[in-house]
Amino acid sequence: MEYRGKIYTIVQGIEPNLWKWKVQLDDKTALHGEAHSRAAALNTVVWRIDKALAKKAKPPPPASS
């Protein structure tokens, strides 16, 4: 699946109430984890992507003279 241009996957684990997620932020950075529900996994993925994109969008601080 895709959110804001980033690819992610969510799959059900073999244990009850276990969902695994993975998100590819760029060529070198991938994050992964587990959650107790699919909704919690999706929420984590969205939060991680938004957080990563917010860091890239910050303008540099003004230069002091």
Summary of the structure (lengths in Angstrom):
residues: 65
radius of gyration: 15.1
end to end distance: 46.8
largest distance: 59.3
contacts: 142
relative contact order: 0.20
helix: 31%
strand: 32%
